[in-house]
Amino acid sequence: MTASHEKIAELLDREAIRDCIYRYCRGVDRADEAALRSAYWPDAIDQHGPYSGPVEGFFEWAKDIFKTDARNVHMVGNILIEFVALAEAVVETYFLALQRGPAKDGIARQFLIAGRYCDVFQERGGEWRVARRIVAYDWVDEQVAATEPEHPSETPDLSGLAASTVAQAFDVVVFQKVHGPSAVALAQQLSRAGTRTVFCVCDLVNSAMAEATTTTTVISDFLQSLYPASLQPRIHVVHDGIERPDDHKDDWGDGTGTSSRPLRAVLVSTKTVPSYAVTAEIALGVMRPRVWRSVTAATRPT
């Protein structure tokens, strides 16, 4: 191998290591177990805050945190890579993390953390992953967590809406991340009236809404796996285009509607937008291109 070829190979190795670090961040921020696991070798060791030991134990610890609906945002900056052997590199990565979640007392805590991932990367079979990690915390700042408003935007009061919604004869009612006792009650009432309902959610597990609605869509296989076994047939994964960019819908239902009786759907959301376009992919597969459909958006007005 010539000197120029060696340099190109080194640049490719460096890029592979950086990509692995980015996958780790996505895994912890999006509760994506597959992405998180892809950053480590199965026999890796991780010394990570209160946890220290085999990486499998770290995965279990992280999954328990995911179930609390914690919020994580990780940003990485300086990445210093030094190759110490043909298939091994020591890597120091500066990071900033904003973390918020319930403490053991149930009260929300929020932290801004600055630190470094001190890693040993190994290349096996043409792939670079973490073999050993020590997380160094250089700055930990506990912040005042923003309190939930009296009427949280994701849990609005939907009581009293069942009769008027049923009267409009919607084919599908979509709950866009909306949840809470009144949302559960509304979904149950609509179900009894024969109206199909969809719960769309990207970053939390809510078994009550999943049980009350006809179907639930989530964005990753891992989030689906967190639901009870009894609900699994009703939980469907609609990938967000980042985790699996090649996945897309290519099978459509037979329903087309007519000009006098279009397929009708309503989207319940607290998003402040002038209008919504409900795509065929989220409405139980009953819509397809060039169908007669009527979409109503129940959102906050602009």
Sequence and secondary structure as in RCSB ss.txt:
>XXXX:A:sequence
MTASHEKIAELLDREAIRDCIYRYCRGVDRADEAALRSAYWPDAIDQHGPYSGPVEGFFEWAKDIFKTDARNVHM
VGNILIEFVALAEAVVETYFLALQRGPAKDGIARQFLIAGRYCDVFQERGGEWRVARRIVAYDWVDEQVAATEPE
HPSETPDLSGLAASTVAQAFDVVVFQKVHGPSAVALAQQLSRAGTRTVFCVCDLVNSAMAEATTTTTVISDFLQS
LYPASLQPRIHVVHDGIERPDDHKDDWGDGTGTSSRPLRAVLVSTKTVPSYAVTAEIALGVMRPRVWRSVTAATR
PT
>XXXX:A:secstr
  HHHHHHHHHHHHHHHHHHHHHHHHHHHTT HHHHHTTEEEEEEEEETTEEEEHHHHHHHHHHHHTTT EEEEE
EEEEEEEEEETTEEEEEEEEEEEEEEE TTS EEEEEEEEEEEEEEEEETTEEEEEEEEEEEEEEEEE      S
S TTS   TT HHHHHHTT SEEEEES  SHHHHHHHHHHHHTT EEEEE SS   HHHHHHSSEEEESSHHHHH
TS GGGGGGEEE   SSS TT       S    SSS EEEEEEEEEE S     GGGTTT   TT  EEEEEEEE
  
